[in-house]
Amino acid sequence: MVYPKPYLEFLMYFHGNRDYFECHEVLEEYWKEVDPKNRSSHWVGLIQVAVGFYHYRRGNLTGAVRTFKKAVLNIQSNHKELSRFGMDAARLQDMLEAIIQELNTNQSYRSINLPLTDSSLLNEVQALCEDSGFNWCTPSDLSNHDLIHRHSLRDRTDVILERKKALERKKRG
């Protein structure tokens, strides 16, 4: 199977440098291109997994649990589709449910590896990691402040400007 480039990038960031924010960004952009009205899409479930891990690593346990629970519900509905994309959905669901239990007992963050079943996908993503200078499946660097707090450190000038323009168009229209 030929996998969409944003999905490959999602997997590279998830397993390479553990940049869960970037995972969310690349896959959300793709989802909005291909199926933006489908909030129950398997893409949304994977985005929720990344967002859950972002919250988890930052210590936002309430946000992590809430997001992981949404992801579990999504994954339950999308086993077939996730399988088509080289992922063991049942195992992923079990992993997330175990993490929710750990969060309920205030256990510390730990990195996981998504359960990929397609060896060609695995090889392709490992090569992308290597090309990007990432070590495959290395645990998250908890001392990397920029990575852990990425959403609050990024430049949002373009987003704010675009929202302002949209609001002005709406007022005129």
N, C-alpha and C positions, 0 to 999 in steps of 0.2 A: 504494500500500500504506500502511496505517496501521502505523507502527512503534511498538513498546512505548516508553513514556516513559523507563524506565531505560536503554534502548539509546541514545535520543537524548541523555540526560544523559551517558552514557559518552562519546559522540562529542564532546559540548560540552566536557567536562573535558579530553579527550585533545587536542583542537585549540585550545581556548580558553586556559585558564591552565596547561595541561600538568600538571594534578593527577592523576597516575597512581594515587596512593593512592585518591583519591575515585572514579576510574574503576572500580577494583577493587571498592570498597565497593558502589557502586550496582548494578553488574552481578552481583556475587555474591549480593546480597540478592534480586534478581530471579530468578536461576538457582535459588536455593534454594526459591523460591515455585513455579516452574513445572516444574522437572525435576531435583530435588535428587539423585536416585540416578544420574543419567546423567553420569558423570565425563568422558565423551568428547563432551559437548555442545559445539556451536559457541560457546555462551556461555562455557564454561570456556576455550576457546582464546583468546577475546578478553580474558578476565580474565588469562590467562597473558601475553598481549602487554603489558598494562598493568603487571603485576608485573615483567616483564622490563625494561621501560623505567624503572621505579622503581629497580630494582637498578643498572641501567646508569648512570643519572644520578648515583647515590650513589657510584659507583666500585666496587661489588661485582660485579666482572667475572665471577667464578665463578658466582655466583647468577644473573646475567643470562644467561650462556651456557646454563646448565642450564634455566632457565625458557624462554628463546627456543627451545631444541631441543624442549621439550615442546609449545610453541605451534605450531611448524612441523609436528610430527606430527599435532596436532589439526586444523590447517588443511588438511593433505593429505586428511584423512578427511571434511572438511566443506565442500568447495568449493561444492557445490550449495546447501547451507543458507546459507552466507555470501553467495552470489550473490543469493539470495532477499531478503537483508537489505541489498542495495545495495552490496556490497563485492566488489572484484576479488580473489578469494582467491588466484589464481595469482600475481598481482603482490605481494600482501602476503607470501606465502610467499617469493618471490624477495627482497623487501626484508629480511625477517628473516634469511634465509640470508646476505645480504651483510653485515648487521650482526654476525652471529656471526663471520664472517671478520675483520671490523674489530676485534672484541673480542679475537680470537686474536692480533692484532698490537698490542694495547694502544692502539688509537686512542681518542681522546676521544669523549665523549658528543656526540650530535647528535640533534635532534628530527626526527621524520618526520611526515608526514601520511598517514593511512590512505587507501588507494585506494578512494574512494567512487565508485560508478558511477551512482547515481540522483540526477539533478539536483534533484528535489523534496526528497529527503533532505538533500542538501547545503544547499539553501536553508533548510530547516527548522532545521537545526543551526546555521547561520550566524546566523539570527534569534535562536535561544536564546543564543548567545554574546553577541550585541549586547545583548539584554535583561539579561544577567548582568554586563555591563560588561567582557567579555573581547574581546580582539582575535583574530580568526580566524587561525589558523595562524602566530602569532608564535612564534619559537623560545623554548624554556624559559629562564626567568630563573634562571641558575645562581647568582645572589647571594641568592636567596630561601631562606634557611636553613629557615624554617618549612615551605615547600613540599617541599624536598628531603628533610627528615628528619621528615616528617609522622607516620610510624608511631610514632616514639619520643617525640613531643611531645604526642600526643593523650591525652585523659582516658579511662582504661580502667576507671574505678570501676564503672560499670554492668556491664561484661562480667565483671569479677572477682567482683562480687556475685552475678550470675546463675550463674556456674560454681560458686560456693560453695553456693548454694541447690540446684543440681542434684546436687551431690555429697552433700549432706545428705539429699535425697529418696532418692537411690540407697541410702544406708546404711540408711535406715528401711524401704525397700521390699523 
